[in-house]
Amino acid sequence: MRPLAPRVLAEMFGTFVLIFFGTGSVVMNSFPSAQYGVFGIGMAHGLALAIAITATMSISGGHVNPAVTIGLLSIRKISPADAFAYIIAQLAGGLLGALAVKSFIAPNVGRVVGFGAPALHSTVSFSDGIIIEAILTFFLMSAVMGTAVSKLAPKVGGFAIGLTLLPAIIVGGPLTGAALNPARAFGPAIIAGNMQAQAVWWIGPIVGAVAAALLWNFVILKGEDAEA
């Protein structure tokens, strides 16, 4: 295993990539010449995550998401100390990514869309938001377990994981923003100065990630070591 410092930097970089391009796609969608809609935003997030994970997988494992790190912690794939360092790096990367987007757009444009921060639709309650984020993150973590953790999985880098964001954002984006990642919500919310309902994008993704990690580790992938 590599020393902690390069792994932490890789996590910061990977999360920066996701938040920069993901948040940027939300903000730029408000421009008249863009308007690619939820599908385009989903594609931008999915490809950014795929690139980020593929680039950092061999260094840090390519978590780029506090919920994924906590999910892997729940099945002892990472130590508590390393998980804490990863999460701090991911939050820092998310904040830097949101700052980078803010640096090249007019403030009035960014404020209109909350600098890309996820938000609950008026018809979605706090508890419903948590449930939606948990379900969507369950599928994301399942992709992590099935393609990155499983020893028998095909070597496809982070692209299968990243593309999970496309249907997740198409289905959940209009309802909760489909962050599936506390760092994706945290950075833009800090920049926008609006932490309303922030717990939705912490509780939901963490619950979904832990549930998926436990199911895959103890049921679906049980006995895999003997087959490998």
C-alpha positions as CSV (number, residue, x, y, z in Angstrom):
1,M,0.0,0.0,0.0
2,R,1.2,3.5,-0.8
3,P,2.0,6.0,1.9
4,L,-1.0,8.0,3.2
5,A,0.1,11.4,1.8
6,P,-0.2,10.5,-1.9
7,R,-3.4,8.6,-1.3
8,V,-5.0,11.6,0.4
9,L,-3.8,13.9,-2.4
10,A,-5.3,11.5,-5.0
11,E,-8.7,11.6,-3.1
12,M,-8.6,15.4,-3.0
13,F,-7.8,15.5,-6.7
14,G,-10.4,13.0,-7.7
15,T,-13.1,14.7,-5.7
16,F,-12.1,18.1,-7.2
17,V,-12.5,16.6,-10.7
18,L,-16.0,15.4,-9.9
19,I,-17.2,18.5,-8.2
20,F,-15.6,20.9,-10.7
21,F,-17.2,19.3,-13.8
22,G,-20.4,18.2,-12.0
23,T,-21.1,21.6,-10.4
24,G,-19.9,23.3,-13.6
25,S,-22.4,21.4,-15.7
26,V,-25.2,22.5,-13.5
27,V,-24.2,26.2,-13.5
28,M,-23.5,26.3,-17.3
29,N,-26.8,24.7,-18.1
30,S,-28.4,28.0,-17.2
31,F,-26.7,29.7,-20.1
32,P,-28.9,30.1,-23.3
33,S,-26.3,28.5,-25.5
34,A,-26.2,25.4,-23.3
35,Q,-29.4,24.1,-21.8
36,Y,-28.6,20.4,-22.2
37,G,-30.8,19.5,-19.4
38,V,-30.8,16.7,-16.8
39,F,-29.4,14.2,-19.3
40,G,-26.4,16.4,-20.1
41,I,-25.8,17.1,-16.4
42,G,-26.0,13.3,-15.7
43,M,-23.5,12.6,-18.5
44,A,-21.1,15.3,-17.2
45,H,-21.2,13.8,-13.6
46,G,-20.9,10.2,-14.8
47,L,-17.9,10.8,-17.1
48,A,-16.2,13.0,-14.5
49,L,-16.6,10.4,-11.8
50,A,-15.4,7.7,-14.2
51,I,-12.3,9.6,-15.1
52,A,-11.7,10.6,-11.4
53,I,-11.9,7.0,-10.2
54,T,-9.9,5.5,-13.0
55,A,-7.1,8.1,-12.5
56,T,-6.9,7.5,-8.7
57,M,-7.9,3.8,-8.3
58,S,-4.4,2.5,-8.3
59,I,-3.2,5.1,-5.8
60,S,-6.0,5.5,-3.3
61,G,-8.7,3.1,-4.4
62,G,-10.6,5.9,-6.1
63,H,-13.3,6.5,-3.4
64,V,-13.8,10.3,-4.1
65,N,-16.9,10.1,-1.9
66,P,-17.2,10.1,1.9
67,A,-20.2,7.8,1.7
68,V,-18.1,5.2,-0.3
69,T,-15.3,5.5,2.2
70,I,-17.6,4.9,5.1
71,G,-19.2,2.0,3.3
72,L,-15.8,0.4,2.8
73,L,-15.0,1.2,6.5
74,S,-18.1,-0.7,7.6
75,I,-16.6,-3.9,6.0
76,R,-13.1,-3.2,7.1
77,K,-11.6,-2.5,3.7
78,I,-10.0,0.7,5.1
79,S,-8.8,1.6,8.6
80,P,-10.6,4.3,10.7
81,A,-7.6,6.6,10.6
82,D,-7.2,6.4,6.8
83,A,-11.0,6.8,6.4
84,F,-10.9,10.0,8.4
85,A,-8.0,11.4,6.3
86,Y,-9.8,10.4,3.1
87,I,-13.0,12.2,4.1
88,I,-11.2,15.4,5.1
89,A,-9.4,15.3,1.7
90,Q,-12.7,14.6,-0.2
91,L,-14.4,17.5,1.5
92,A,-11.5,19.8,0.7
93,G,-11.5,18.7,-2.9
94,G,-15.2,19.3,-3.1
95,L,-14.8,22.8,-1.7
96,L,-11.9,23.6,-4.0
97,G,-13.9,22.3,-7.0
98,A,-16.8,24.6,-6.2
99,L,-14.5,27.5,-5.7
100,A,-12.9,26.9,-9.1
101,V,-16.3,27.0,-10.7
102,K,-17.2,30.2,-8.9
103,S,-13.9,31.8,-10.0
104,F,-14.9,31.9,-13.7
105,I,-18.6,32.7,-13.7
106,A,-20.5,35.9,-13.0
107,P,-21.7,35.8,-9.3
108,N,-25.3,36.6,-10.3
109,V,-25.3,33.5,-12.6
110,G,-23.9,31.3,-9.9
111,R,-26.4,32.5,-7.3
112,V,-29.4,31.7,-9.5
113,V,-28.5,28.0,-9.4
114,G,-27.0,28.0,-5.9
115,F,-23.5,27.4,-7.5
116,G,-24.7,23.9,-8.4
117,A,-25.6,22.8,-4.9
118,P,-28.2,20.1,-4.7
119,A,-31.6,21.1,-3.4
120,L,-34.9,19.4,-2.5
121,H,-37.8,19.9,-4.8
122,S,-40.8,21.6,-3.1
123,T,-42.7,18.3,-3.2
124,V,-40.0,16.3,-1.5
125,S,-39.8,16.2,2.3
126,F,-36.6,16.0,4.4
127,S,-37.2,12.3,5.2
128,D,-38.2,11.5,1.6
129,G,-35.0,13.2,0.4
130,I,-33.0,10.9,2.7
131,I,-34.7,7.8,1.4
132,I,-34.2,8.8,-2.3
133,E,-30.5,9.6,-1.7
134,A,-30.1,6.3,0.2
135,I,-31.7,4.2,-2.6
136,L,-29.6,5.9,-5.3
137,T,-26.4,5.6,-3.4
138,F,-27.2,2.0,-2.8
139,F,-26.9,1.4,-6.5
140,L,-23.7,3.5,-6.7
141,M,-22.1,1.5,-3.9
142,S,-23.3,-1.7,-5.5
143,A,-21.3,-0.8,-8.6
144,V,-18.3,-0.1,-6.5
145,M,-18.6,-3.5,-4.8
146,G,-19.3,-5.4,-8.0
147,T,-16.6,-3.8,-10.2
148,A,-13.9,-2.5,-7.9
149,V,-14.0,-4.6,-4.7
150,S,-14.9,-8.0,-6.3
151,K,-11.7,-9.9,-7.1
152,L,-13.5,-11.6,-10.0
153,A,-14.9,-8.4,-11.6
154,P,-13.8,-7.4,-15.1
155,K,-11.1,-4.7,-15.2
156,V,-13.1,-1.7,-16.5
157,G,-11.6,1.0,-14.4
158,G,-14.0,3.4,-12.9
159,F,-16.3,3.7,-15.9
160,A,-19.0,1.3,-14.7
161,I,-19.1,3.1,-11.4
162,G,-19.2,6.6,-13.0
163,L,-22.0,5.7,-15.4
164,T,-24.2,4.8,-12.5
165,L,-24.6,8.5,-11.9
166,L,-26.4,9.0,-15.3
167,P,-29.6,7.1,-14.5
168,A,-29.4,8.2,-10.9
169,I,-29.4,11.9,-11.9
170,I,-32.0,11.4,-14.5
171,V,-34.3,9.8,-12.0
172,G,-33.4,11.6,-8.8
173,G,-31.9,14.9,-10.0
174,P,-35.2,16.8,-10.2
175,L,-36.1,15.6,-6.7
176,T,-33.0,15.9,-4.6
177,G,-30.2,16.9,-6.9
178,A,-29.0,13.2,-6.8
179,A,-25.7,14.1,-5.1
180,L,-25.1,10.6,-3.8
181,N,-22.0,12.1,-2.2
182,P,-21.7,14.4,0.9
183,A,-18.7,16.2,-0.7
184,R,-20.8,16.9,-3.8
185,A,-23.3,18.7,-1.6
186,F,-20.9,20.2,0.9
187,G,-18.6,22.2,-1.3
188,P,-21.2,24.1,-3.4
189,A,-23.4,24.7,-0.4
190,I,-20.5,26.4,1.4
191,I,-19.9,28.6,-1.6
192,A,-23.6,29.4,-2.0
193,G,-23.9,30.1,1.8
194,N,-26.9,27.8,2.0
195,M,-26.6,24.7,4.2
196,Q,-30.4,24.1,4.3
197,A,-31.3,20.3,4.5
198,Q,-27.5,19.5,4.2
199,A,-28.1,16.4,6.4
200,V,-30.1,14.8,3.6
201,W,-26.9,14.4,1.5
202,W,-25.0,13.0,4.4
203,I,-27.5,10.6,6.0
204,G,-29.0,9.3,2.8
205,P,-25.7,8.4,1.0
206,I,-24.0,7.0,4.1
207,V,-27.0,4.7,4.9
208,G,-27.2,3.6,1.3
209,A,-23.5,3.0,0.9
210,V,-23.2,1.0,4.2
211,A,-26.3,-1.1,3.3
212,A,-24.9,-2.0,-0.1
213,A,-21.4,-2.7,1.3
214,L,-22.8,-5.1,3.9
215,L,-25.1,-6.9,1.5
216,W,-22.4,-7.4,-1.1
217,N,-19.7,-8.3,1.3
218,F,-21.6,-10.8,3.4
219,V,-24.1,-12.2,1.0
220,I,-23.5,-11.6,-2.8
221,L,-19.7,-11.8,-2.7
222,K,-19.6,-14.3,0.2
223,G,-17.1,-17.1,-0.6
224,E,-15.5,-15.3,-3.5
225,D,-12.0,-15.6,-2.0
226,A,-12.3,-19.4,-2.4
227,E,-13.3,-19.0,-6.1
228,A,-10.6,-16.4,-7.0
